[in-house]
Amino acid sequence: MLKRRDVLRLGATGAFGLALTNVGKAMAGATGPNASSPPTADAELDRLTTAGLRALPPLQPADSVSRSGQTKRFTLALAAATVEPLPKHRVPVHAVNGASPGPILRASEGDELEITVVNRLPKATSIHWHGIPIPFTMDGSGSFSQQAIRPDETFVYRFVAPQAGTYMYHSHLHELEFASVSGMFIVDPQVDGREPRYASDIPIFIGSIPWEKARTAEAQAILADGMLMTDMAAKPGADPLPGIGDSMDRMDMVEYWCFNGKTFPATQPIAVRSGDLVRVRFGNLTNMAHPIHLHGHWFRVIAQDGSPLDRPQIMNTVPVQPGQTIDIDFLANNPGVWPLHCHIIAHMVDNHDVMSGLMTVVQYDGFGLPAMMQG
């Protein structure tokens, strides 16, 4: 596992090599194509420039939004539930429709929305429609714009879907307690032709889930060792790797960092075929920035916070800040099984020096998954 002191000792090149070693372990067992013709020399060289991405048009924002005449209705039940970020690791959380994150809400520009929120949580709360310019009384910002929804009460939010883009929703009262009450909200264009035609459109919600109670002694020992206060732990010997990481690293190691509620290797692969144009939408409601890196490809940053970029930026790593949505797209022009992950190494380990956390793979048709992901 990469530690901060290793970065200082080894310099950028050596530290990067350590990170690659762990990624290599996580990818062990990934297999090549079962049967396919080899790519042509020209096709192989296409991946060596950004020309294909630069030739793509940007997303076109709406000049205006008119009512579509359609009404979309959703019901969100807020209640306690048990989630499983990893198989056999069951964690009680406050959830939306039994899951965290909650369901992806999807509508088109100009749709009338009726979203019924049923509060079965132990305290009053409200739902904020993050990034959506809606009427003041529908904003869900707790005591600012509405009376909080008390336990066993219901409130119906009504508003019109805005311009196409990626947005989020989350609890806006007792937020620390109800941080897991959250999800993504996607709005599609009302008319075709304003966006490239994507083979896949993948939402990825970045979140975290505390460790279950069965790991409390382990978590205490990890944090105590990180603060050089080993005697504070109920079971000091429960720390599996007492020499790993500084105190900040260790604070990040005692929770499940998740893509769409799952931590690697339980995350869902992104399945692609050669030649696909793929869109990925990131939403981050954690309290930390996450630099998201894709191996083997460049991508375009095409939108931020529900607003298309006039000039998409070509990158291979993009920071997704707290409270931010970022949309990217990439050309599937380099067959293989490629890691997509946060580049904060402490968000990819859980103190057992194994790959975990904010990572998935882009899996080309015909290629097998790493052994870790095969269950």
Buried (B, 14 or more C-beta within 10 A) or exposed (E): BBBBEBBEEBEEEEBEEBBEEBBEEBBEEBEEBEEEEEBEEEBEEBBEEBEBBEEBEBBEBBEEBEEBEEEBEBEBBBBEBEBBBBEEBEBBBBBBBEBBBBBBBBBBBBBBBEBEBBBEBEBBBBBBBBBBEBEEEBBBBBEEBBEBBEEEEEBEBEBBBBBBBBBBBBBBBBBEBBBBBBBBBBBBBBEEEBBBEEEBBBBBBBBBBBBBEEBBBBBBBBBBBBEEEBEEBEEBEBBEBBEBBBEEBBBBBBBBBBBBBBBBBBBBBBBBEBEBBBBBBBBBBBEBBBEBBBBBBBBBBBBBBBBBBEEBEEBEEBBBEEBBBBBBBBBBBBBBBBBBBBBBBBBBBBBEEBBBBBBBBBBBBBBBBBBBBEE
